[in-house]
Amino acid sequence: MKVPLTELEDRLKRFRIRMDDACPGWELTAIVGKVPLYYFTGTMQDGILLIPVDGEAVFWVRQSFERAKNESLFPQIREMKSYRDIASAMGSFPSTVYLETDLMPISQLQRLQKYLPFTSVKAVDEQVAAVRAVKSRYELTLMRHAGKIHRHVLEDCIPEMLTTGIDEVGLTCDLYSLMMKEGHQGIIRFGMFNEMLLGQIGFGTNSISPTCVNTPGGIFGMHPSVPLTGCRERKLKKGDLVVVDIGCGYRGYQTDKTMTYMFRKPIHDEAIQEHCRCVEIQDQLAGLLKPGAIPSEIYTTIMADLEPEFQNNFMGFGKHRVKFLGHGIGLWIDETPVIAQGFDEPLQEGMVFALEPKKGIRDVGLVGIENTFEVTPQGGQSITGNSKGLIEVY
């Protein structure tokens, strides 16, 4: 289960190349985020990874050094009690250090600067994200496995789980138990410290409830203090649209998928047509996921082809709408690049995207679809199945 040493070496090599190109003159990068630490070292311990422009990178571990040594093939793992140990071992230190400014709390930065004599900080988040965006064969193998679990549960199993009177929380609990039995890792990770168990599950218009999450859909939640998981009071009834938008993880790597179900009665014809249009958009997007394509141009091309009336409530509902059509995915659900304006670097083979064209329908809920696709010379290849959604359940 250890991340191969060749993987770790290649990641550091590609990171240094990226830094040399984007940040000429850099001397030292410090990595502290738990997911980036796992990416570069193969273990998720409390510590700091120091990557110099020359010389060996060193992972200084506070807790647990023993576990880090057991789990990781990273060649330089050293124990520390405090940052003072790093200062004693390194001696001289550059005045400027590149840090993950999105992930490092100010208090941790202050502790670092108390012992390590650097005075200037520059952000390295973009460069780390760019390296992580291109998946290796090893990573793609894990994501494909997650995709197989995802496809099986959402396309084959959920229809039999939908019964009259079940509430959203009950379905979520049953679904979580099944996902775990099938191999799901038990947690879904996002950037900026966010984690959840599965995702968004809603009946009818609960699937377009306003939410703080930057997603086309919504969720009513259990309580203002817990705006997640589902609503205990919302019972499934004949004619409901059921929306399941969840992640699936395997050994750290995740896929994203949304499926919809019509419970015991079809939704109205106009809503079905809008759903079919979303599926067409997904397939069109997938066809454009080729090496060399520009994400912002893909976004502009798709949006320019949409009928003005269709754009009303597209990628959301009412004021709650998002300005993207898909997002990178891997160790985080929400990785870069994004199919949106402002992302102008060409796609590369090995990148992976969740494409999610969706539309809110008044008095119905969220129609549309989402699947996870690999970028290939032939276009995006789905690793989470090919169902068109709106599965009829009787």
Secondary structure, DSSP 8 states (H G I E B T S, - for coil): ----HHHHHHHHHHHHHHHHHHSTT--EEEE--HHHHHHHHS---EEEEEEESSS--EEEEEE-HHHHHHH---S-EEE-SSHHHHHHHH-S--SEEEE-TTT--HHHHHHHHHHS---EEEE-HHHHHHHHHS--HHHHHHHHHHHHHHHIIIIIIHHHH--TT-BHHHHHHHHHHHHHHHT--S-EE-STT-EESSEEEEEGGGGG---SSSSSS----SBTTB--S--SS-B--TT-EEEEEEEEEETTEEEEEEEEEEESS---HHHHHHHHHHHHHHHHHHHH--TT--HHHHHHHHHHHS-HHHHTTBTEETTEE-S-SEEE-SSSSSEEEEESTT--S---TT-EEEE--EEEETTTEEEE-BEEEE--TT--EESS----S-EEE-
